[in-house]
Amino acid sequence: MNDKASTSKQDQIGREVELEATNMAHGGIAVARLEGRVVFVPDTIPGERVLARITEQKKSFLRAETLSVIEASEHRQPHVWEAASLERTPAKRAGGADYGHITPQHQRALKAFVIADSLKRMAGIEREVEVEKVAGPDDGTGWRTRVRLHVGERGNLGPMASRSNKVVYVPDLPLATPGVQETAPLREEFSPSVGTVDVIEPSGAGGARLIIGEQSPSTITEIVGDREFVLDDNGFWQVHRSAATVLTEAVQSAIDAERFDAKAANLDLYGGVGLLAAAVGDRFGSGVRITSVESDERATEHASENLADWLGASAVTGKVEHWVRSLADWSPNEKARLAAATVILDPPRAGAGKQVVDALAAVGPAQLVYVACDPVAFARDTALLAEHGYQLGSLRAFDLFPNTHHVETVGTFRRA
Ligand SMILES: C[S@@+](CC[C@H](N)C(=O)[O-])C[C@H]1O[C@@H](n2cnc3c(N)ncnc32)[C@H](O)[C@@H]1O
């Protein structure tokens, strides 16, 4: 082993240094430089000087934890959640509120920067991006309808610490809805074998409830406008109390009506329990044909029920990346219906990816509406779509995760 190299490696870890953050990276972590090397440092705002401790050393970058602020940004505010703030030692800071020390308006500006920067670097697209505030308190609290708590070694219940798998004690959950806050059993003890306790507050009947460990699922309802959706209590549903409404309206207004054909083979990929297929159906009427594709079997069963108002709607269980392969075998008539289709995509964080983009582009749908919860994956898929001639049209972004770095983007694509 090279002694010199190993000594310098150890020298960095634990070293306390002053850092000046210059940028915000994807993932809510600020970027600084130390002796020419990139350092990723959380709990810091670009423009600030902080005292930080180096925690990790990789070949091309370092990671650090912020100990205190030396020169604060004008955008710094007292953290909305004391349990996640610099008042706590780094190992005990709760995860899930990594933007809580930043004023709400500046949080949105930073998210807009990350979206625009990702599009520029990965897809070569220059865009002004605005992240829209959604309904709710100005300080970005009280929105989370779903919270996962973990049981610690001593039976204590809490969130994980930031960037760690250690459970930390918290006295409150200010990002959660009032119902979730009241119901969360933060002071109770659980057997470590339980693993997790989810606290959810559906908008339908019944109010907030707990899902303890692997307990068998029960059915809940969520209300969006005049529509009721049934789903399993442990199934996927948008987390912000306004998200389902915001995304319904965003998808409805993103679709170009002139390119929409109700009789085409319209698709809702990664469809969950049918929220966005219903959004399409509600805009274009009872004659809409649309197929929802979703990997979770129970969600698909619920989607069938939730889409019963449309005779031409169906839901299939399958992984989208596998299901799209079958498109190549569709008959010429069916392929013509695909070419006339509007495709909604709402993939998980990893994005749709090359396999899905290639297979879709090969059948050439009239338009795509892409709902993205990860700006980098969205930018990567935007570049892949551009290779097939699909250009990014309208782009909106919504602050559906206030006080965190997460953001939801809705983009439209069509061939010129
Ligand atoms: C971001 S959610 C969107 C769900 C739905 N559009 C909504 O708004 O309620 C992504 C959905 O994709 C499903 N999913 C994840 N990976 C998948 C895959 N490879 N193929 C199909 N569905 C997948 C998840 O179960 C989840 O329901």
The ligand as an SDF file (V2000), in Angstrom:
LIG
                    3D

 27 29  0  0  0  0  0  0  0  0999 V2000
  -44.7240    7.9720   -9.2190 C   0  0  0  0  0  0  0  0  0  0  0  0
  -45.8760    6.6630   -9.0600 S   0  0  0  0  0  0  0  0  0  0  0  0
  -47.1850    7.2430  -10.0880 C   0  0  0  0  0  0  0  0  0  0  0  0
  -48.5010    6.5730   -9.9230 C   0  0  0  0  0  0  0  0  0  0  0  0
  -49.6930    7.2940  -10.5440 C   0  0  0  0  0  0  0  0  0  0  0  0
  -49.4040    7.8630  -11.8400 N   0  0  0  0  0  0  0  0  0  0  0  0
  -50.2000    8.3660   -9.6050 C   0  0  0  0  0  0  0  0  0  0  0  0
  -49.9980    9.5430   -9.8820 O   0  0  0  0  0  0  0  0  0  0  0  0
  -50.8400    8.0160   -8.5880 O   0  0  0  0  0  0  0  0  0  0  0  0
  -45.1000    5.4080   -9.9660 C   0  0  0  0  0  0  0  0  0  0  0  0
  -45.8710    4.1050  -10.0590 C   0  0  0  0  0  0  0  0  0  0  0  0
  -45.1100    3.2320  -10.8830 O   0  0  0  0  0  0  0  0  0  0  0  0
  -45.1510    1.9260  -10.3590 C   0  0  0  0  0  0  0  0  0  0  0  0
  -43.9290    1.3020  -10.8940 N   0  0  0  0  0  0  0  0  0  0  0  0
  -42.6730    1.3500  -10.4180 C   0  0  0  0  0  0  0  0  0  0  0  0
  -41.8250    0.7280  -11.2470 N   0  0  0  0  0  0  0  0  0  0  0  0
  -42.5760    0.2770  -12.2830 C   0  0  0  0  0  0  0  0  0  0  0  0
  -42.2760   -0.4350  -13.4860 C   0  0  0  0  0  0  0  0  0  0  0  0
  -41.0320   -0.8100  -13.7580 N   0  0  0  0  0  0  0  0  0  0  0  0
  -43.2780   -0.7230  -14.3220 N   0  0  0  0  0  0  0  0  0  0  0  0
  -44.5540   -0.3640  -14.0350 C   0  0  0  0  0  0  0  0  0  0  0  0
  -44.8990    0.3180  -12.9210 N   0  0  0  0  0  0  0  0  0  0  0  0
  -43.9190    0.6290  -12.0670 C   0  0  0  0  0  0  0  0  0  0  0  0
  -45.2360    2.1040   -8.8700 C   0  0  0  0  0  0  0  0  0  0  0  0
  -45.8390    0.9770   -8.2710 O   0  0  0  0  0  0  0  0  0  0  0  0
  -46.1010    3.3650   -8.7660 C   0  0  0  0  0  0  0  0  0  0  0  0
  -47.4550    3.0210   -8.6840 O   0  0  0  0  0  0  0  0  0  0  0  0
  1  2  1  0
  2  3  1  0
  2 10  1  0
  3  4  1  0
  4  5  1  0
  5  6  1  0
  5  7  1  0
  7  8  2  0
  7  9  1  0
 10 11  1  0
 11 12  1  0
 11 26  1  0
 12 13  1  0
 13 14  1  0
 13 24  1  0
 14 15  1  0
 14 23  1  0
 15 16  2  0
 16 17  1  0
 17 18  1  0
 17 23  2  0
 18 19  1  0
 18 20  2  0
 20 21  1  0
 21 22  2  0
 22 23  1  0
 24 25  1  0
 24 26  1  0
 26 27  1  0
M  CHG  2   2   1   9  -1
M  END
$$$$
